[in-house]
Amino acid sequence: MFAPSGIRGLEEVVSGLPKNGLILVAGNPGTGKTIFSAGFIYSGITKYGEKGVYASIAEDRETFYQEMSELGYDFESLEKKGMFRFLNLITLLEEGTSTIIGEILNAVESLEAKRLVIDPFSAISQAFKDPREVRVFLHTFLSKVVKRLGCTTILIGEIPFGKETIGYGFEEFVADAVIILKNLRFEDKLIREIRILKMRGAEVRNPDLCFTLHGGFRVMPPFRYSAFKAVKKFKPSPDPPNAYSTGIPDLDEAIGGYPKGSTVMLEVDSKVQRQEYRLIVGSVIADFVLKGRPCLCIPSAGTTWKEIPENLKNWHKIGEEESSQLIRIFTLKERVDKNTPSYVIPWSPRDLEKSYEFFLRIEEELVKKYDKQALKMIGIDSIIHYFGEDGAMSLANLEAARQKYTGGLALWLAKPIYPEVVSKVKPLSDVHLKFTRKHGCLLLYGVKPRTPLYAVEMDTSKGYVLPKLTPMV
């Protein structure tokens, strides 16, 4: 049987934590062990009516309450209601382990607690004279007494920097579950990782996951895309000062929108699928179109012209009429027939100068007709394929300068097909975003301007697809 962990996102990967079992949560200092364990206790009380005891040898009551209240955990009121008890064991260290053990047992029995945290267990284990005594303690007190009391118990283990082993090295053999928390460097950013080394009675298919401490401990499961039929029209976001909205409120807040007259590079990792990066690209296209602004697209390699209006229809409820008025999609002449919609522009991109003049003519017609500057979404790989590396660099230079003059917006989609060219184009961008993946979690961050990592999820709660960004802090 499993007890619900109460940790957001974790139950999407495992059924919970072994009920009446011993769970070892370990990691270096600052990895979130206390927040994980406090969330386990707090949700157990508030969601499942299971009383809890938090036995701390690391900090006093006032500090604990203050830090937890900042996360929205009001333990003080729960204690007044008789649902929670905080044990400050710092003052008992000199009296020996038997006194500490007795204090914990008395609290669990008198409160009839069903959840217990000992933070950190490392401090108690150091008080034993012989490592064998620690093993006896784990087997007798925790493996038997706690099970008899029906109390799911978390032991917090400290792993010093530079070491890999937990305590004496045998704690993980006694525990029913072992969870390791880590702080890692990922593309010059901080990212937090939870690793489920052991979960007795459960099949763990995704043992390594990303997590964040934003608003409490939250595990970010692998991104899942589910087919979605829009029932409401996409709602554009207000434009930030002197900028265009990204179409994503969270991203507008993070970078202040896309500055008017700017060139934006969205660099996409090979681990990111087309449907996934469309969360970012599709949002700004939808925002432009529904504000009556024109949009010109040169799709990236592997994308057909049909996918763009189809995506806008299914995710944002933008129909053929709006697409035909404001969107122009450039595709090879040989791929167009009599049934192709009028907003699909056939062209033969062989000569750079003539092709660019043709492209600009279409843009100027739309800008003049709607009296609004255009968004240009361009796949760099397609431009390289059409005009070669030198031609792509020339076009990038021309376009970057043109945006400054017109006040429009260019979004360059960069896949890792031609990394050397992409590297040369980067300095021309005013905004540089990178879209990647770690342990199945989609991650977006800004190179220019610099931002922390954000986990990207698909939010359909408003009746249309809207990317949601969660800071990975």
Beta strands, then each sheet from edge to edge (+ up, - down):
strand 1: 2-3
strand 2: 17-18
strand 3: 22-27
strand 4: 52-56
strand 5: 84-88
strand 6: 115-119
strand 7: 152-158
strand 8: 177-186
strand 9: 189-199
strand 10: 208-212
strand 11: 218-220
strand 12: 243-244
strand 13: 258-259
strand 14: 262-268
strand 15: 295-298
strand 16: 327-332
strand 17: 344-347
strand 18: 375-379
strand 19: 409-414
strand 20: 431-438
strand 21: 441-448
strand 22: 454-459
strand 23: 466-471
sheet 1: 1+ 2-
sheet 2: 5+ 4+ 6+ 7+ 3+ 8+ 9- 10+ 11-
sheet 3: 12+ 13-
sheet 4: 17+ 16+ 15+ 18+ 19+ 14+ 20+ 21- 22+ 23-
end
